[in-house]
């Protein structure tokens, strides 16, 4: 095992596409992912898991049916399992996601924004 830190800014510099999370580390059965977000995503749920969003840069709105949660750099929010949500950002956001390995980014919604997670 290499004793090297993961440089999140360097990992984010490796890609430009939005809504395409990249795995940068594993923790037990969880993946730590970086993602670039811009525009509207799809309304969806994850029936089997919570989902953690940690904003590194920009401002992310997590729309919920009963009100929005706005995250700024250094802030995180955990969407509880089964809660319908829709992330959105007017300008590009850099974020970290922590979720179990194999979680589909579009949850139960599927569709063209469904990403295949690669390790970078």
C-alpha positions in Angstrom: 0.0 0.0 0.0 1.4 3.3 -1.1 1.6 6.0 1.6 0.5 8.8 -0.7 -2.2 11.3 -0.1 -5.0 11.8 -2.6 -4.8 15.2 -4.1 -8.4 16.1 -4.8 -7.6 19.2 -6.9 -5.2 17.1 -9.1 -7.8 14.4 -9.5 -10.5 17.0 -10.5 -8.1 18.4 -13.1 -8.0 15.1 -14.9 -11.5 15.4 -16.4 -13.9 18.0 -17.7 -17.3 16.3 -18.0 -20.1 17.1 -15.6 -22.2 14.5 -13.7 -19.5 11.8 -14.2 -18.2 10.8 -10.7 -14.7 9.3 -10.6 -13.6 7.0 -7.7 -10.4 8.2 -6.0 -10.3 6.0 -3.0 -12.0 3.2 -1.2 -13.0 2.9 2.4 -14.3 -0.5 3.5 -17.2 -1.1 1.1 -17.5 2.6 0.3 -16.1 4.7 -2.6 -14.8 8.2 -2.3 -15.6 10.0 -5.6 -14.9 13.4 -7.0 -17.4 15.0 -9.4 -18.0 18.2 -11.4 -21.6 19.4 -11.3 -23.3 22.0 -13.5 -26.9 22.4 -14.5 -29.8 20.2 -13.4 -29.6 16.5 -12.6 -32.6 14.2 -12.4 -35.0 13.6 -9.5 -34.1 10.3 -8.0 -33.8 8.2 -4.8 -31.4 5.7 -3.5 -33.5 3.1 -1.6 -30.7 1.3 0.0 -28.2 4.0 1.1 -27.6 7.5 2.3 -25.6 9.8 0.0 -23.0 12.3 1.2 -22.2 15.5 -0.7 -19.2 17.6 0.3 -18.6 20.8 -1.7 -15.1 21.8 -2.4 -15.8 24.7 -4.8 -18.9 26.5 -6.0 -22.4 26.4 -4.7 -24.6 23.3 -4.9 -28.3 23.2 -4.4 -29.8 19.8 -3.4 -33.5 20.1 -4.2 -35.8 18.1 -1.9 -39.5 17.9 -2.1 -39.9 19.8 1.1 -37.2 22.5 0.6 -33.7 23.1 -0.8 -30.4 22.6 0.9 -27.7 25.0 -0.3 -24.1 24.0 0.2 -21.0 26.2 -0.1 -17.3 25.2 0.0 -16.5 23.2 3.2 -20.1 22.2 3.8 -21.7 18.8 3.5 -25.1 17.2 3.5 -26.2 13.7 3.8 -29.3 12.8 1.8 -31.1 10.0 3.8 -31.9 6.8 2.0 -35.1 6.8 0.2 -35.4 10.6 0.1 -36.1 12.0 -3.4 -33.6 14.6 -4.4 -32.2 16.5 -7.4 -28.8 18.2 -7.3 -28.3 21.4 -9.4 -25.7 24.1 -9.8 -25.9 27.3 -11.9 -22.0 27.4 -12.1 -19.6 24.5 -11.9 -19.3 22.8 -8.6 -16.5 20.5 -7.4 -17.6 18.0 -4.9 -16.8 14.8 -3.1 -19.3 11.9 -2.8 -19.1 9.1 -0.3 -21.4 6.1 -1.0 -21.3 2.3 -1.1 -19.5 0.8 -4.1 -21.8 0.1 -7.0 -24.3 2.9 -6.2 -25.8 4.2 -9.5 -25.6 8.0 -9.6 -29.1 8.3 -11.0 -30.6 5.9 -8.4 -34.0 4.6 -9.4 -34.4 7.1 -12.3 -31.8 5.8 -14.8 -31.6 7.6 -18.1 -28.9 9.4 -20.1 -27.1 10.9 -17.1 -26.3 7.4 -15.6 -22.5 7.2 -15.3 -20.1 4.3 -15.3 -17.7 5.1 -12.4 -14.0 4.8 -13.3 -11.1 4.9 -10.9 -8.6 7.7 -11.4 
